[in-house]
Amino acid sequence: MLSVAACVRGVWLTADPPVRRAVGIVWHDEGAWVHNARNQALWGTWRTDEWNPVFVAPVFTALEYGTFAALGVGTWQARVVPALSGLAAVACLMVALHVLAGRRAAVIGGSLLATNYAFVMWNRAALMESTMSMWMVAAWMAWALADRRPWWGAVAGVAAVAAFFTKAAAAFFVAALAIEAALLAYGAWRDTSPERRRRTAQAAFAVAGLAGATLIIGLVFVLPHWTDYQFYNWQMSVTRKPGYGLGDFVQRASWLPVVQGLFSRMWVEVAAGFLCLMALVVRWPTIRPAERLLVLWIFVGLAELVAHDSGNERRYVMFIPAIVALAALLLGSTTAIIPSSLQVSRRMWWIAALLLLPVSYLAAGSLLRPFMVEAIEAGRLSTAVRLAAAMAVLTTAVVAWRGRALVAWAGGRVLPTNVAAVLTLVAAGWSVAQYADWAWQRTTYNHDASVALGRIVPGDALVQGKLANGMSLENRIRPLFVGNGFGNYDDRLRRDDARYILTYDLPEIGYESSRGSGLIQGIHDHYPGRRIVASFTVDETRGEERAVLIDKFPDDSPAHARD
């Protein structure tokens, strides 16, 4: 499984992310997020301008810098970190599944995560999601091992904090682990069995890991750079983006299964994983700590999306390992997920029914989306939302009515090996088919454009625009990221020391910036004597796209227009 995982992640590392079977990767974000690591590797300083994502992702930045220092700066070097992160996630997932459910579950989980199309493609992009997810899986593995040796709880806490400082979106996972540790400690306090001391120690180690890692990083990194840290993690990432009215929450909740297609690309895993999720909810008082953390991973994570942002596909990557783990527990377990002797209290039954409603909505919406994709991508989501909601309500009503009979029927049953094998092969085969389709049609437009830019622009030249960061990995330009109200925004019209602008002109000027902001258009229009000196074919969406290098002061140098 690790060999397969390494192969699909490691070959053709300079190829463009998929655009026909896209999974939400924005290629020009790669250079922006490794900006500080590139600065340190090339010029020996972390900060060269006013765009410094090191304050958002210090762990990711450190790993990228280590790779650049060892292998040089380049596209494939930047992608080594997420590729190795994906490989580590597969290994950690298999270890945890082996501890919880045995070898069969580990093989099934490993095969599904090793080949999962969306996860593989994100593991090939120099962005934080893969590394953040890897730390989450490592924390979950450590929590499973802590059932045997409590000190692994400290490792789980440290890994959870590392996930947060890789990308702050992992705050939900830190909260989930803290809740789990509290539940474990509460259960141990009420317990009178010999397990009490071990459970108490496991919870204490987890809290120590969380608190210790947070304290160390806080003292060494956060407090010395508090103003920058607060700006990037709160003012820029939270207050600037989502609305927090009731209508905003309802909209983001309704969007979850339909606005993006990631869950639809792995529907077998989603269906099996959500069935296992609800089985664990039904027998909540008796499940193991690592199983409980999986449940919290899903529900607390979904709550974070509803609170903050469910419109970007990158937000869903962190769920892939958890869904695969749940699916593997259902498909691979050699013992019944629901014991034949299970007795469900009335209160627990109603809690399970309430939780089934959003879970079945996610499953229904993911199933419907491929059949309504044109309308959804055109912004007409209402029909898909209403159909998915109707299916969810109907499913919940049926289960509330006949649920006890269903639990009684499922009690003591183990999924037959041949059925599990067929479902695993179907899920993995579909992922492999999508990967093969991308591999057959792969291009290297974006990498080649970066190489060509380096032949045209002198080394160390200042170039304005977000796209300058995106095209900086195969050359030595000094990009000036211009964001909408952040980065090198305040002096964007006074940077006469920056001779060049790099932006899209197809499909429109400034296409890479905030839609409708006119940010790059404003810089473009501020220099009436500008001239396009080079154009580059790039690839992000299905339409035709072209990047252009603009000389703001062409009269000061010989004409050198090139294509």
C-alpha positions as CSV (number, residue, x, y, z in Angstrom):
1,M,0.0,0.0,0.0
2,L,2.8,2.4,0.8
3,S,4.5,1.6,-2.5
4,V,1.3,2.4,-4.4
5,A,0.8,5.6,-2.3
6,A,4.4,6.7,-3.0
7,C,4.1,6.0,-6.7
8,V,0.9,8.0,-7.4
9,R,2.1,10.9,-5.3
10,G,5.7,11.0,-6.5
11,V,5.6,10.7,-10.3
12,W,5.3,13.7,-12.6
13,L,5.6,16.1,-9.6
14,T,5.8,19.1,-12.0
15,A,2.6,18.3,-13.7
16,D,-0.4,20.7,-13.4
17,P,-3.2,19.9,-11.0
18,P,-6.3,18.5,-12.7
19,V,-8.7,20.9,-14.4
20,R,-11.1,18.4,-16.0
21,R,-11.7,16.4,-12.9
22,A,-10.8,19.3,-10.6
23,V,-10.7,19.0,-6.9
24,G,-10.4,22.6,-5.9
25,I,-6.6,23.2,-6.2
26,V,-5.6,26.7,-7.1
27,W,-2.2,26.2,-8.6
28,H,-0.9,29.8,-8.2
29,D,-1.5,29.6,-4.4
30,E,1.5,27.2,-4.1
31,G,4.1,29.9,-4.6
32,A,2.2,32.3,-2.3
33,W,2.1,29.8,0.6
34,V,5.8,28.8,0.3
35,H,6.9,32.4,-0.1
36,N,8.7,32.8,3.3
37,A,10.5,29.4,2.9
38,R,11.6,30.4,-0.6
39,N,12.9,33.8,0.8
40,Q,15.0,32.1,3.4
41,A,16.4,29.5,1.1
42,L,17.3,32.0,-1.6
43,W,18.3,35.1,0.3
44,G,18.7,34.1,3.9
45,T,15.8,36.1,5.3
46,W,12.2,35.0,6.0
47,R,10.6,38.4,5.2
48,T,11.2,40.4,2.0
49,D,7.9,42.2,1.7
50,E,4.5,42.6,3.4
51,W,3.1,39.1,2.5
52,N,4.3,36.7,5.2
53,P,2.1,33.5,5.5
54,V,4.7,32.1,7.9
55,F,2.4,33.6,10.6
56,V,-0.5,31.4,9.3
57,A,1.5,28.2,8.7
58,P,4.8,28.1,10.7
59,V,5.1,24.3,10.7
60,F,4.4,24.0,7.0
61,T,6.8,26.9,6.3
62,A,9.6,25.2,8.3
63,L,9.1,21.9,6.5
64,E,9.2,23.6,3.1
65,Y,12.3,25.5,4.0
66,G,14.0,22.3,5.1
67,T,13.2,20.8,1.7
68,F,14.4,23.8,-0.2
69,A,17.6,23.9,1.8
70,A,18.3,20.2,1.1
71,L,17.0,19.9,-2.5
72,G,16.9,23.5,-3.9
73,V,14.0,25.7,-4.7
74,G,11.6,24.4,-7.4
75,T,8.1,23.1,-8.1
76,W,8.8,19.5,-7.4
77,Q,10.8,20.3,-4.3
78,A,7.9,22.3,-2.9
79,R,5.5,19.4,-3.6
80,V,7.7,16.9,-1.8
81,V,6.4,18.0,1.6
82,P,2.7,17.4,0.9
83,A,3.6,14.1,-1.0
84,L,5.5,12.8,2.0
85,S,2.7,14.0,4.3
86,G,0.2,12.0,2.3
87,L,2.4,8.9,2.5
88,A,2.7,9.4,6.3
89,A,-1.0,9.8,6.6
90,V,-1.6,6.4,4.9
91,A,1.0,4.7,7.2
92,C,-0.5,6.3,10.3
93,L,-4.1,5.4,9.3
94,M,-3.1,1.7,8.7
95,V,-1.4,1.5,12.1
96,A,-4.5,2.9,13.9
97,L,-6.9,0.6,12.0
98,H,-4.7,-2.4,12.8
99,V,-4.9,-1.5,16.5
100,L,-8.7,-1.0,16.4
101,A,-9.9,-3.7,14.0
102,G,-7.1,-5.9,12.8
103,R,-5.2,-6.5,9.6
104,R,-8.2,-6.6,7.2
105,A,-9.4,-3.2,8.2
106,A,-5.8,-1.8,7.9
107,V,-5.4,-3.2,4.4
108,I,-8.8,-1.8,3.3
109,G,-8.2,1.6,4.8
110,G,-4.7,1.7,3.4
111,S,-5.8,0.8,-0.1
112,L,-8.6,3.4,0.0
113,L,-6.5,6.3,1.3
114,A,-3.5,5.4,-0.8
115,T,-5.5,5.7,-4.0
116,N,-8.2,8.3,-3.1
117,Y,-8.2,10.6,-6.1
118,A,-8.9,13.9,-4.3
119,F,-6.5,13.1,-1.5
120,V,-3.7,12.1,-3.9
121,M,-4.2,15.3,-5.9
122,W,-4.0,17.5,-2.8
123,N,-0.9,15.5,-1.7
124,R,0.7,16.7,-5.0
125,A,0.0,20.4,-4.4
126,A,2.4,22.6,-2.3
127,L,-0.5,23.7,0.0
128,M,-1.1,23.2,3.7
129,E,-4.1,20.8,3.7
130,S,-2.2,17.6,3.2
131,T,0.3,18.3,6.0
132,M,-2.4,19.5,8.3
133,S,-4.4,16.3,7.6
134,M,-1.3,14.2,8.2
135,W,-0.9,15.6,11.7
136,M,-4.6,14.9,12.4
137,V,-4.2,11.2,11.3
138,A,-1.0,11.0,13.4
139,A,-2.8,12.3,16.4
140,W,-5.6,9.8,15.9
141,M,-3.1,7.0,15.5
142,A,-1.4,8.0,18.8
143,W,-4.8,8.2,20.5
144,A,-5.5,4.6,19.4
145,L,-2.1,3.5,20.7
146,A,-2.7,5.3,23.9
147,D,-5.3,2.6,24.7
148,R,-2.2,0.3,25.2
149,R,0.4,2.8,26.5
150,P,-1.1,6.0,27.9
151,W,2.0,8.1,27.1
152,W,0.9,8.0,23.5
153,G,-1.8,10.5,24.6
154,A,0.9,13.2,24.8
155,V,2.0,12.4,21.3
156,A,-1.6,12.9,20.2
157,G,-1.8,16.3,21.9
158,V,1.5,17.5,20.3
159,A,0.4,16.3,16.8
160,A,-3.0,18.1,17.2
161,V,-1.2,21.3,18.0
162,A,1.2,20.8,15.1
163,A,-1.9,20.5,12.8
164,F,-3.2,23.8,14.1
165,F,0.1,25.5,13.5
166,T,0.2,24.0,10.0
167,K,-3.1,25.6,9.3
168,A,-5.4,27.2,11.8
169,A,-8.4,25.4,10.2
170,A,-7.3,22.5,12.4
171,A,-8.6,24.3,15.5
172,F,-11.7,22.1,15.4
173,F,-9.5,19.0,15.8
174,V,-7.7,20.5,18.8
175,A,-11.2,21.1,20.2
176,A,-12.3,17.5,19.4
177,L,-9.3,16.0,21.1
178,A,-9.8,18.2,24.1
179,I,-13.5,17.2,24.3
180,E,-12.5,13.5,24.0
181,A,-9.9,13.8,26.8
182,A,-12.5,15.4,29.0
183,L,-15.0,12.7,28.2
184,L,-12.4,10.0,29.0
185,A,-11.4,11.7,32.2
186,Y,-15.1,12.0,33.3
187,G,-15.7,8.3,32.5
188,A,-12.6,7.3,34.4
189,W,-13.7,9.4,37.4
190,R,-17.0,7.5,37.5
191,D,-15.3,4.1,36.8
192,T,-14.4,1.7,39.6
193,S,-12.7,-0.9,37.5
194,P,-8.9,-1.4,37.2
195,E,-9.0,0.5,33.9
196,R,-9.6,3.7,35.9
197,R,-5.9,4.6,36.4
198,R,-5.0,3.9,32.8
199,R,-7.8,6.0,31.4
200,T,-7.0,8.9,33.8
201,A,-3.3,8.7,32.7
202,Q,-4.3,8.7,29.0
203,A,-6.4,11.8,29.4
204,A,-3.8,13.6,31.5
205,F,-1.1,12.8,28.9
206,A,-3.3,14.2,26.1
207,V,-3.9,17.4,28.1
208,A,-0.2,17.7,28.8
209,G,0.6,17.3,25.1
210,L,-1.9,19.9,24.1
211,A,-0.9,22.4,26.8
212,G,2.9,21.8,26.5
213,A,3.1,22.1,22.7
214,T,0.9,25.2,22.8
215,L,2.9,26.8,25.5
216,I,6.2,26.2,23.8
217,I,5.1,27.4,20.3
218,G,3.3,30.3,22.0
219,L,6.4,31.5,23.8
220,V,8.9,30.8,21.0
221,F,6.8,32.0,18.0
222,V,3.4,33.5,18.7
223,L,4.1,36.1,21.5
224,P,7.2,37.5,19.9
225,H,5.2,38.1,16.7
226,W,1.8,38.7,18.3
227,T,0.7,41.7,16.1
228,D,1.5,39.8,12.8
229,Y,0.1,36.5,14.2
230,Q,-3.2,38.1,15.2
231,F,-3.6,39.9,11.9
232,Y,-3.0,36.9,9.7
233,N,-5.0,34.4,11.8
234,W,-7.9,36.6,13.0
235,Q,-8.3,39.9,11.1
236,M,-7.4,38.5,7.7
237,S,-8.6,34.9,8.0
238,V,-11.8,35.3,10.1
239,T,-13.2,38.8,10.3
240,R,-12.6,39.6,6.6
241,K,-14.3,36.5,5.2
242,P,-17.5,35.0,6.5
243,G,-20.8,36.5,7.6
244,Y,-22.1,35.3,11.0
245,G,-25.8,35.9,10.7
246,L,-28.4,33.2,10.9
247,G,-28.9,33.2,7.2
248,D,-25.2,32.8,6.6
249,F,-25.1,29.7,8.9
250,V,-28.1,28.2,7.1
251,Q,-26.5,28.9,3.7
252,R,-23.2,27.3,4.6
253,A,-25.0,24.3,6.1
254,S,-27.1,23.8,3.0
255,W,-24.0,24.1,0.8
256,L,-22.1,21.3,2.5
257,P,-22.8,18.4,0.2
258,V,-23.6,20.1,-3.0
259,V,-21.5,23.2,-3.6
260,Q,-18.3,21.1,-4.0
261,G,-17.8,17.6,-5.5
262,L,-15.2,16.1,-3.3
263,F,-17.6,13.8,-1.4
264,S,-19.3,12.8,-4.6
265,R,-16.0,11.5,-5.9
266,M,-15.8,9.0,-3.1
267,W,-19.4,8.1,-2.5
268,V,-18.8,4.5,-1.6
269,E,-16.5,5.6,1.2
270,V,-18.9,8.3,2.2
271,A,-21.9,5.8,2.4
272,A,-19.9,3.1,4.3
273,G,-18.2,5.7,6.5
274,F,-21.5,7.4,7.5
275,L,-23.2,4.0,8.2
276,C,-20.3,3.2,10.6
277,L,-20.5,6.7,12.0
278,M,-24.2,6.2,13.0
279,A,-23.5,2.7,14.3
280,L,-20.8,4.3,16.6
281,V,-23.3,7.0,17.7
282,V,-25.9,4.4,18.6
283,R,-23.5,2.5,20.8
284,W,-21.7,5.6,22.1
285,P,-21.4,4.6,25.8
286,T,-19.4,1.5,24.8
287,I,-17.1,2.7,22.0
288,R,-13.4,3.0,22.4
289,P,-11.6,6.4,22.7
290,A,-10.2,6.3,19.2
291,E,-13.6,5.5,17.7
292,R,-15.1,8.4,19.8
293,L,-12.5,10.8,18.4
294,L,-13.4,9.8,14.8
295,V,-17.0,10.7,15.6
296,L,-16.0,14.0,17.0
297,W,-13.6,14.6,14.1
298,I,-16.6,14.5,11.7
299,F,-19.2,16.4,13.7
300,V,-17.0,19.1,15.2
301,G,-15.3,19.6,11.8
302,L,-18.7,20.0,10.1
303,A,-19.7,22.5,12.7
304,E,-16.5,24.5,12.0
305,L,-17.4,24.5,8.3
306,V,-20.9,25.8,9.0
307,A,-19.4,28.5,11.3
308,H,-16.7,29.6,8.9
309,D,-16.6,28.5,5.3
310,S,-18.1,25.6,3.4
311,G,-17.7,27.1,-0.1
312,N,-14.1,26.1,-0.8
313,E,-13.2,22.6,-1.7
314,R,-9.9,22.7,0.3
315,R,-12.0,22.8,3.5
316,Y,-13.2,19.2,2.9
317,V,-9.8,17.6,2.5
318,M,-9.4,17.2,6.2
319,F,-12.4,14.8,6.3
320,I,-11.0,12.3,3.8
321,P,-8.9,10.3,6.2
322,A,-11.7,10.2,8.8
323,I,-14.3,9.0,6.3
324,V,-11.9,6.4,5.0
325,A,-11.1,5.2,8.5
326,L,-14.8,4.9,9.3
327,A,-15.4,3.0,6.0
328,A,-12.6,0.6,6.8
329,L,-13.9,-0.1,10.2
330,L,-17.3,-1.1,8.7
331,L,-15.8,-3.0,5.7
332,G,-12.8,-4.6,7.4
333,S,-13.9,-5.4,10.9
334,T,-14.1,-9.1,11.7
335,T,-16.5,-8.5,14.6
336,A,-19.9,-6.9,14.5
337,I,-20.0,-3.1,14.5
338,I,-23.3,-3.4,16.4
339,P,-23.3,-6.2,19.1
340,S,-26.3,-8.5,19.2
341,S,-26.8,-7.6,22.9
342,L,-26.9,-3.8,22.3
343,Q,-29.6,-2.0,24.3
344,V,-30.2,1.6,23.2
345,S,-31.7,4.0,25.7
346,R,-34.6,6.3,24.6
347,R,-32.4,9.4,25.1
348,M,-29.6,7.9,23.0
349,W,-32.0,6.9,20.3
350,W,-33.3,10.4,19.9
351,I,-29.8,11.9,19.9
352,A,-28.9,9.4,17.1
353,A,-32.0,10.3,15.1
354,L,-31.2,14.0,15.3
355,L,-27.6,13.4,14.2
356,L,-28.8,11.2,11.4
357,L,-30.6,14.1,9.7
358,P,-27.4,16.1,8.8
359,V,-25.5,12.9,8.0
360,S,-28.1,11.6,5.6
361,Y,-28.4,15.1,4.1
362,L,-24.6,15.0,3.3
363,A,-24.9,11.5,1.8
364,A,-28.0,12.4,-0.3
365,G,-26.6,15.7,-1.5
366,S,-23.3,14.0,-2.5
367,L,-25.2,11.3,-4.4
368,L,-27.4,13.9,-6.2
369,R,-24.6,16.4,-7.1
370,P,-23.1,14.6,-10.2
371,F,-26.6,14.5,-11.8
372,M,-27.2,18.3,-11.3
373,V,-23.6,19.6,-11.6
374,E,-24.3,22.1,-14.4
375,A,-27.1,23.8,-12.5
376,I,-25.0,23.8,-9.3
377,E,-22.0,25.3,-11.0
378,A,-24.2,27.9,-12.5
379,G,-25.3,28.9,-9.0
380,R,-28.7,27.2,-9.1
381,L,-28.4,25.2,-5.9
382,S,-32.0,25.3,-4.6
383,T,-33.3,22.2,-6.4
384,A,-30.4,20.0,-5.2
385,V,-30.7,21.3,-1.7
386,R,-34.4,20.7,-1.5
387,L,-34.2,17.2,-3.0
388,A,-31.3,16.3,-0.6
389,A,-33.2,17.7,2.3
390,A,-36.3,15.7,1.4
391,M,-34.3,12.5,1.1
392,A,-32.7,13.2,4.5
393,V,-36.0,13.9,6.2
394,L,-37.5,10.8,4.7
395,T,-34.5,8.6,5.8
396,T,-34.6,10.0,9.3
397,A,-38.3,9.5,9.6
398,V,-38.1,5.8,8.5
399,V,-35.2,5.2,10.8
400,A,-37.0,6.9,13.7
401,W,-40.0,4.6,13.0
402,R,-38.3,1.3,12.3
403,G,-34.8,2.0,13.7
404,R,-35.0,-0.5,16.6
405,A,-35.9,-3.2,14.2
406,L,-32.9,-2.2,12.0
407,V,-30.6,-2.3,14.9
408,A,-31.9,-5.7,16.0
409,W,-31.4,-7.0,12.5
410,A,-27.9,-5.6,12.2
411,G,-26.9,-6.7,15.7
412,G,-24.1,-9.4,15.6
413,R,-23.8,-9.3,11.8
414,V,-20.4,-9.0,10.1
415,L,-20.1,-7.8,6.5
416,P,-19.2,-10.8,4.4
417,T,-15.6,-10.8,3.1
418,N,-16.6,-10.9,-0.6
419,V,-19.0,-8.0,-0.2
420,A,-16.3,-5.9,1.6
421,A,-13.7,-6.9,-1.1
422,V,-16.1,-5.8,-4.0
423,L,-16.9,-2.5,-2.4
424,T,-13.2,-1.8,-1.7
425,L,-12.3,-2.7,-5.3
426,V,-15.1,-0.5,-6.7
427,A,-14.1,2.5,-4.5
428,A,-10.3,2.1,-5.2
429,G,-10.9,1.3,-8.8
430,W,-12.9,4.5,-9.4
431,S,-10.2,6.6,-7.8
432,V,-7.5,4.9,-10.0
433,A,-9.6,5.5,-13.1
434,Q,-9.8,9.2,-12.3
435,Y,-6.1,9.3,-11.7
436,A,-5.4,7.5,-14.9
437,D,-7.6,10.0,-16.8
438,W,-5.6,12.9,-15.3
439,A,-2.2,11.1,-16.0
440,W,-3.1,10.5,-19.6
441,Q,-4.0,14.1,-20.3
442,R,-1.5,15.8,-17.9
443,T,0.2,19.0,-18.8
444,T,3.1,21.1,-17.4
445,Y,1.9,24.6,-18.5
446,N,2.3,26.2,-15.2
447,H,5.8,24.8,-14.5
448,D,6.9,25.7,-18.0
449,A,5.6,29.3,-17.7
450,S,7.6,29.7,-14.5
451,V,10.8,28.5,-16.3
452,A,10.1,30.9,-19.2
453,L,9.5,33.8,-16.9
454,G,13.0,33.2,-15.4
455,R,14.5,33.5,-18.9
456,I,12.9,36.9,-19.5
457,V,13.0,38.7,-16.2
458,P,16.4,39.5,-14.6
459,G,17.2,37.7,-11.4
460,D,16.0,39.5,-8.2
461,A,13.7,41.8,-10.2
462,L,10.6,42.9,-8.3
463,V,7.3,41.8,-9.9
464,Q,3.9,42.8,-8.6
465,G,0.8,40.6,-8.4
466,K,-0.4,37.4,-6.7
467,L,0.4,35.6,-9.9
468,A,4.1,36.6,-9.4
469,N,4.2,34.4,-6.3
470,G,2.5,31.6,-8.2
471,M,5.1,31.7,-11.0
472,S,8.1,32.1,-8.8
473,L,9.2,28.6,-8.0
474,E,11.4,28.1,-11.1
475,N,13.2,31.4,-11.1
476,R,14.7,34.1,-8.8
477,I,12.2,36.9,-9.2
478,R,11.1,38.8,-6.1
479,P,7.3,38.7,-6.1
480,L,5.2,41.4,-4.4
481,F,1.9,39.7,-3.4
482,V,-0.9,42.3,-3.6
483,G,-4.0,41.2,-1.7
484,N,-7.3,43.0,-1.2
485,G,-6.5,45.1,1.9
486,F,-3.4,43.1,2.9
487,G,0.0,42.1,1.7
488,N,1.7,44.9,-0.4
489,Y,-1.6,46.7,-0.8
490,D,-1.0,50.1,0.8
491,D,1.8,51.1,-1.5
492,R,0.7,49.2,-4.6
493,L,0.4,52.4,-6.7
494,R,3.7,53.8,-5.5
495,R,6.0,50.8,-6.2
496,D,7.9,52.3,-9.1
497,D,10.9,50.1,-8.0
498,A,8.9,47.2,-9.3
499,R,9.1,47.3,-13.0
500,Y,6.8,44.5,-13.8
501,I,3.2,43.3,-13.2
502,L,2.3,39.7,-13.7
503,T,-1.4,38.9,-14.1
504,Y,-3.9,37.1,-16.2
505,D,-5.4,38.8,-19.2
506,L,-7.5,35.8,-20.2
507,P,-10.2,35.3,-19.2
508,E,-9.8,38.9,-17.8
509,I,-7.3,41.2,-16.3
510,G,-6.8,40.3,-12.6
511,Y,-8.7,37.0,-12.8
512,E,-6.5,35.5,-10.1
513,S,-7.5,38.2,-7.5
514,S,-10.7,38.7,-5.6
515,R,-13.5,38.6,-8.1
516,G,-14.9,42.0,-8.7
517,S,-12.3,43.8,-6.6
518,G,-10.6,45.4,-9.5
519,L,-7.4,45.2,-7.5
520,I,-4.9,44.3,-10.3
521,Q,-7.0,46.3,-12.8
522,G,-6.3,49.4,-10.7
523,I,-2.5,48.8,-10.7
524,H,-2.7,48.1,-14.4
525,D,-4.6,51.3,-15.2
526,H,-2.2,53.4,-13.0
527,Y,0.6,53.0,-15.6
528,P,-0.8,54.2,-19.0
529,G,2.5,53.6,-20.8
530,R,2.5,49.9,-19.9
531,R,3.2,47.2,-22.5
532,I,2.8,43.4,-22.5
533,V,6.3,42.0,-23.0
534,A,5.5,38.3,-22.7
535,S,2.6,36.0,-22.5
536,F,2.3,32.5,-21.0
537,T,-0.2,29.7,-21.4
538,V,-1.3,28.6,-17.9
539,D,-3.9,26.1,-16.8
540,E,-6.3,26.3,-13.8
541,T,-9.9,25.9,-15.2
542,R,-11.5,24.3,-18.3
543,G,-11.4,27.6,-20.2
544,E,-8.6,29.3,-22.0
545,E,-6.2,31.1,-19.7
546,R,-3.2,33.3,-20.3
547,A,-0.8,35.0,-18.0
548,V,1.0,38.2,-19.1
549,L,4.1,40.0,-18.0
550,I,3.6,43.8,-18.2
551,D,6.4,46.3,-18.3
552,K,5.2,49.4,-16.5
553,F,8.0,51.6,-18.0
554,P,8.8,50.2,-21.5
555,D,10.3,53.5,-22.7
556,D,13.2,53.1,-20.3
557,S,14.5,50.0,-22.0
558,P,14.8,48.4,-25.5
559,A,11.7,46.8,-26.8
560,H,11.7,43.1,-25.9
561,A,8.2,41.8,-26.5
562,R,8.1,38.0,-26.6
563,D,5.6,35.2,-26.7
